[in-house]
Each structure stands twice: as C-alpha cells, then as structure tokens.
Amino acid sequence: MSSFLASISFAREGVKTALEIAKTLRAAESQIQTADLKLQLAEMMSALADAKSNIAEATDQMKEQMAEIDRLQNALRIKDDVVKHYDAYYTKAATGAPTGDPYCMQCWEFMFRLHHLSGLQHRMQCNVCKSSYEAHLAPRIHAPPA
C-alpha cells in the first residue's frame, strides 16, 4: 500500500509540474496568435487541474482506508484478549476468566471497538452507541485473588 501512496504522490507532483508549465505557457500567450491553440491550452489546464484534484481525493480515500485497516488489525490482535460474559465483554485474566470493567457488546460485535460501559445501580450504558444493559448482566468483575 505504501508503494501505491508513493505512486499517487509521484503522479500528483507530475501533474503539479505540468500545471505550472501550462500556466507559464499561458502567461506567454501574447506570443501565441491562434485562438485554437489558446483554447487547447485552456482545456489542458482544466484537465490537469481536474486530475490533480482527483489524485488528491484518491490519496485522502486511501489514507482513510489504511486507517480502517490498521483499526481492524488492532481489533484482530486484541480479539483473543477479551471474553464475553453475560451481556458484556471483559479483559481476559490469565486464567481465561473475565475481569475488570465491562465493554459494550454492541460496539465490539458490530464495530470491533472496545468501549467501557458506565452507569448507576440498575442500568449500564455505552457512551458511544447508547446501548443499554441490565447492570447485573454487565457488572464490574474483580480479579480473583492470586
């Protein structure tokens, strides 16, 4: 992927250089007498500007996709470190038992993101997706003594 980004960056620089050359040629238009040549030069500048814009947009989209791939790879790495218990996910203790503060089941199962639940007495809620859970089905689990 980094070679793809380098290729896009290289192409973008080439388009930028060509656009600068076209602007220089247009500045010298007093030497260009034919209207047809002027029109073609204007069309070339417009096409180069469009290409430059499209390359910039593609670069931004690629960066977003790379960030999403990184996020999903991170989720895959931590997948074995969490365990479901009732209506929440927890960090897995060395024994394999759930421990600590609960994570939102909805966020983990559908978006592969770990967000802690918060709440009072009878209800726990995810501050991100707003899913609500019965507190006794998503309690804080203290680690067993070693």
C-alpha positions as CSV (number, residue, x, y, z in Angstrom):
1,M,0.0,0.0,0.0
2,S,2.9,2.4,0.7
3,S,4.1,2.0,-2.8
4,F,0.6,2.8,-4.0
5,L,0.6,6.0,-2.0
6,A,4.1,6.8,-3.3
7,S,2.9,6.3,-6.8
8,I,-0.1,8.6,-6.2
9,S,2.2,11.2,-4.6
10,F,4.6,11.0,-7.6
11,A,1.8,11.3,-10.1
12,R,0.4,14.3,-8.1
13,E,3.8,16.0,-8.3
14,G,3.9,15.3,-12.1
15,V,0.5,16.8,-12.6
16,K,1.5,19.8,-10.4
17,T,4.6,20.4,-12.6
18,A,2.6,20.0,-15.8
19,L,0.1,22.5,-14.5
20,E,2.9,25.0,-13.7
21,I,4.3,24.6,-17.2
22,A,0.8,25.2,-18.6
23,K,0.5,28.4,-16.6
24,T,3.9,29.6,-17.8
25,L,2.8,28.9,-21.4
26,R,-0.5,30.7,-20.8
27,A,1.4,33.7,-19.5
28,A,3.3,33.7,-22.7
29,E,0.1,33.8,-24.7
30,S,1.0,37.1,-26.3
31,Q,3.3,35.1,-28.5
32,I,0.6,32.6,-29.3
33,Q,-1.6,34.1,-32.0
34,T,-4.0,31.3,-32.9
35,A,-7.3,31.1,-31.0
36,D,-7.4,27.3,-31.4
37,L,-4.0,26.9,-29.6
38,K,-5.2,29.2,-26.8
39,L,-8.4,27.1,-26.4
40,Q,-6.4,23.8,-26.4
41,L,-4.1,25.3,-23.8
42,A,-7.0,26.3,-21.6
43,E,-8.6,22.8,-21.9
44,M,-5.3,21.2,-21.0
45,M,-5.0,23.4,-17.9
46,S,-8.6,22.5,-16.9
47,A,-7.9,18.7,-17.4
48,L,-4.7,18.9,-15.4
49,A,-6.4,20.7,-12.6
50,D,-9.2,18.1,-12.5
51,A,-6.6,15.3,-12.5
52,K,-4.7,16.9,-9.6
53,S,-8.0,17.2,-7.7
54,N,-8.9,13.6,-8.4
55,I,-5.5,12.4,-7.3
56,A,-5.8,14.4,-4.0
57,E,-9.2,12.9,-3.4
58,A,-7.9,9.3,-4.1
59,T,-5.0,9.9,-1.7
60,D,-7.4,11.0,1.1
61,Q,-9.6,8.0,0.5
62,M,-6.6,5.7,0.6
63,K,-5.4,7.2,3.9
64,E,-8.9,6.6,5.4
65,Q,-8.9,3.0,4.2
66,M,-5.4,2.5,5.6
67,A,-6.6,3.8,9.0
68,E,-9.5,1.5,8.9
69,I,-7.3,-1.5,8.1
70,D,-5.0,-0.5,11.0
71,R,-8.0,-0.3,13.3
72,L,-9.3,-3.7,12.2
73,Q,-5.8,-5.3,12.5
74,N,-5.6,-3.9,16.0
75,A,-9.1,-5.4,16.8
76,L,-7.9,-8.8,15.5
77,R,-4.8,-8.6,17.7
78,I,-6.9,-8.0,20.9
79,K,-9.6,-10.4,19.9
80,D,-8.0,-13.2,22.0
81,D,-7.6,-10.9,25.0
82,V,-11.4,-10.3,25.5
83,V,-14.1,-12.7,26.6
84,K,-17.9,-12.4,26.7
85,H,-19.7,-12.9,30.0
86,Y,-23.5,-12.4,30.0
87,D,-24.2,-9.1,28.2
88,A,-20.7,-7.6,28.1
89,Y,-17.1,-8.3,27.1
90,Y,-14.3,-8.2,29.5
91,T,-10.5,-8.3,29.6
92,K,-9.5,-11.9,29.9
93,A,-7.5,-12.8,33.0
94,A,-4.5,-15.2,32.9
95,T,-6.9,-18.0,33.9
96,G,-9.2,-17.1,30.9
97,A,-11.9,-15.7,33.2
98,P,-13.4,-12.3,32.6
99,T,-12.1,-9.4,34.7
100,G,-12.4,-5.7,35.1
101,D,-14.9,-3.2,33.8
102,P,-17.4,-4.3,31.1
103,Y,-17.1,-3.4,27.5
104,C,-20.1,-2.7,25.2
105,M,-21.3,-5.9,23.5
106,Q,-22.8,-3.9,20.6
107,C,-19.7,-1.9,19.8
108,W,-17.4,-5.0,19.9
109,E,-19.6,-7.3,17.9
110,F,-20.6,-4.9,15.2
111,M,-17.7,-2.4,15.0
112,F,-14.9,-4.2,16.7
113,R,-14.3,-1.4,19.1
114,L,-14.0,-1.7,22.9
115,H,-15.9,1.0,24.8
116,H,-16.5,0.7,28.5
117,L,-20.0,0.8,29.9
118,S,-20.9,3.3,32.6
119,G,-24.0,3.5,34.7
120,L,-25.7,3.6,38.0
121,Q,-27.3,0.8,40.1
122,H,-29.6,-1.0,37.7
123,R,-28.6,0.2,34.2
124,M,-25.3,0.3,32.3
125,Q,-24.9,2.3,29.1
126,C,-22.4,2.7,26.3
127,N,-21.5,6.3,25.9
128,V,-20.7,5.8,22.2
129,C,-23.6,3.8,20.8
130,K,-26.0,4.4,23.7
131,S,-26.8,0.6,24.1
132,S,-28.3,-0.1,27.5
133,Y,-27.8,-3.2,29.7
134,E,-29.1,-4.5,32.9
135,A,-26.3,-3.9,35.5
136,H,-26.4,-7.4,36.9
137,L,-25.7,-8.7,33.3
138,A,-22.8,-6.4,32.8
139,P,-21.2,-6.0,36.3
140,R,-17.6,-5.0,37.1
141,I,-15.8,-8.2,37.8
142,H,-13.0,-8.1,40.3
143,A,-10.0,-10.3,39.6
144,P,-9.8,-13.4,41.8
145,P,-7.0,-13.3,44.4
146,A,-3.8,-14.9,43.1
